[in-house]
């Protein structure tokens, strides 16, 4: 997902990404992230954990993109009270009130069935219309899709896969790591053999 960006500066990892309920939860509860100025900020020591979480939730860690299109079947158990219906933290369809109907999120295509709204004026619901819908979700994280399919989850199947690497981001990451490695080399004390050789 190209709209995930990661930069590492001054001992912190900065992440900009689309809203995703699962990422927000992990960022706060597992990665000690703080949301400020429109981006998540993490300690640099958590960089690999942050990138792994991004890959599992968005299919992109700021360098490598691994996404696919999945076919997902939903039923009445997926109805959501006063919020969007989500899959893996990603909004699929959203109502705004009892009589509002439901709007699809970007990257979602209905194959069968659909979505609507219901409930009461106070306790409205985003509903799977007639208790059945099949949707295609574009840019779903590939690593997660393959795991769910491998676990035998029959509500999800992979339509197509697309793995790509952002060469410019990879080169920038390599340069940053080489610079950091040089800094570490300067900070490390010389070994005893090196001291006597001098």
C-alpha positions in Angstrom: 0.0 0.0 0.0 1.8 3.1 -1.3 0.2 5.5 1.2 2.2 4.0 4.1 5.4 6.0 4.7 8.1 5.3 7.3 11.0 7.5 8.1 13.7 7.1 10.8 15.1 10.3 12.3 16.7 11.4 15.6 16.1 8.1 17.4 12.5 7.7 16.4 10.4 5.9 13.8 7.7 8.1 12.1 4.8 6.4 10.4 2.0 7.9 8.3 -0.7 5.4 7.2 -4.4 5.2 6.5 -6.7 4.7 9.6 -6.9 1.1 10.5 -8.4 -0.1 13.8 -6.0 -3.0 14.2 -2.9 -0.8 13.7 -4.1 1.9 16.1 -4.6 -0.8 18.8 -1.2 -2.4 18.2 0.5 0.9 18.0 -0.8 2.0 21.4 -0.9 -1.3 23.3 2.1 -3.2 21.9 4.5 -0.7 20.4 4.3 2.2 22.8 3.4 4.5 19.9 2.3 8.1 20.3 0.1 9.8 17.7 1.2 13.4 17.2 1.2 15.8 14.3 -0.7 13.4 12.0 1.8 10.6 12.4 2.7 7.8 14.8 6.0 8.1 16.6 7.9 5.0 18.0 11.3 4.5 19.6 13.9 3.4 17.1 14.6 0.2 19.1 11.1 -0.9 18.0 11.7 -0.3 14.3 11.7 -3.9 13.2 8.5 -4.7 15.2 6.8 -1.6 13.7 7.8 -2.7 10.2 6.5 -6.2 10.9 3.2 -4.9 12.2 2.8 -2.6 9.2 3.5 -5.5 6.8 0.9 -7.7 8.6 -1.8 -5.0 8.6 -1.1 -2.9 5.5 1.0 -5.2 3.3 3.7 -2.5 3.3 6.6 -1.7 5.7 7.8 1.4 4.0 10.2 -0.5 1.8 8.5 -3.7 0.5 4.9 -4.0 -0.6 3.2 -7.4 -0.5 -0.5 -7.0 -1.2 -3.2 -9.0 -3.0 -6.8 -8.9 -3.8 -9.0 -11.2 -1.6 -12.5 -12.4 -1.9 -14.3 -12.3 1.5 -17.7 -13.6 2.5 -19.6 -11.8 5.2 -22.8 -12.7 7.1 -25.1 -11.2 9.8 -22.4 -11.8 12.5 -20.3 -9.1 10.8 -22.9 -6.4 11.5 -21.4 -3.4 13.3 -23.2 -1.3 15.9 -22.6 2.5 15.4 -19.5 2.0 13.2 -18.1 0.5 10.1 -18.0 -3.2 9.2 -14.3 -4.0 9.2 -12.1 -6.9 8.1 -8.6 -7.0 9.7 -9.2 -3.5 11.0 -10.0 -2.1 7.6 -13.4 -0.4 7.0 -15.5 -2.2 4.4 -18.8 -0.4 4.6 -20.1 2.4 6.9 -23.6 3.6 7.8 -24.0 6.9 9.6 -27.5 6.4 11.0 -30.5 4.0 11.0 -31.8 5.2 7.6 -28.6 6.3 6.0 -27.8 3.2 4.0 -24.2 2.1 3.8 -21.3 3.5 1.8 -18.5 1.3 0.6 -14.9 2.2 1.5 -12.3 2.7 -1.2 -10.8 -0.5 -2.7 -14.0 -2.6 -2.0 -16.1 -4.1 -4.8 -19.4 -6.0 -4.1 -19.6 -9.4 -5.9 -22.8 -10.6 -4.2 -25.3 -9.1 -1.7 -24.5 -5.7 -0.2 -24.7 -3.5 2.9 -27.4 -1.3 4.5 -28.2 0.4 7.7 -30.7 -0.6 10.5 -31.3 -0.6 14.2 -32.9 2.2 16.0 -32.4 6.0 15.8 -30.1 5.8 18.9 -28.5 2.4 18.3 -28.1 2.3 14.5 -26.1 -0.5 12.8 -24.1 -1.0 9.6 -25.6 -4.3 8.4 -24.8 -7.0 5.9 -27.9 -6.8 3.6 -30.0 -10.0 4.0 -27.2 -11.5 6.0 -24.9 -12.3 3.0 -22.3 -10.4 1.0 -19.2 -11.3 -0.9 -16.7 -8.5 -1.6 -13.3 -8.1 -3.2 -10.8 -6.2 -1.1 -7.9 -4.7 -3.0 -4.5 -4.1 -1.4 -5.0 -6.6 1.4 -1.8 -7.6 3.2 -0.4 -10.7 1.4 1.3 -12.2 4.5 -1.9 -12.1 6.4 -4.1 -13.4 3.5 -1.7 -16.4 3.0 -1.7 -17.1 6.7 -5.6 -17.0 7.0 -6.0 -19.2 3.9 -3.3 -21.6 5.2 -5.2 -21.8 8.5 -8.3 -23.0 6.5 -10.4 -19.9 7.0 -13.2 -20.5 4.4 -14.5 -16.9 4.4 -11.4 -15.6 2.6 -9.6 -16.6 -0.6 -6.8 -14.9 -2.6 -7.7 -13.6 -6.1 -4.3 -12.4 -7.2 -1.0 -11.5 -5.6 1.4 -8.6 -6.4 4.8 -8.3 -4.6 6.9 -5.3 -5.4 9.9 -3.5 -3.9 10.4 0.2 -3.8 14.0 0.5 -5.0 14.4 4.1 -4.0 13.2 3.4 -0.4 15.4 0.3 -0.2 18.5 2.3 -1.3 17.6 5.1 1.3 17.3 2.5 4.0 20.7 0.9 3.0 22.4 4.4 3.2 20.8 5.1 6.6 22.0 1.7 7.9 25.5 2.2 6.5 25.7 5.6 8.2 24.5 4.2 11.5 27.0 1.3 11.2 29.9 3.8 10.8 28.6 5.7 13.9 28.6 2.4 15.9 32.1 1.6 14.7 33.4 4.9 16.0 31.7 4.4 19.4 33.0 0.9 20.0 36.2 0.7 22.0 39.1 -0.9 20.3 39.8 -4.5 21.2 42.9 -5.4 23.2 44.7 -6.8 20.1 44.0 -3.6 18.2 45.4 -1.5 21.0 48.7 -3.4 21.1 48.9 -3.4 17.3 48.8 0.3 17.3 
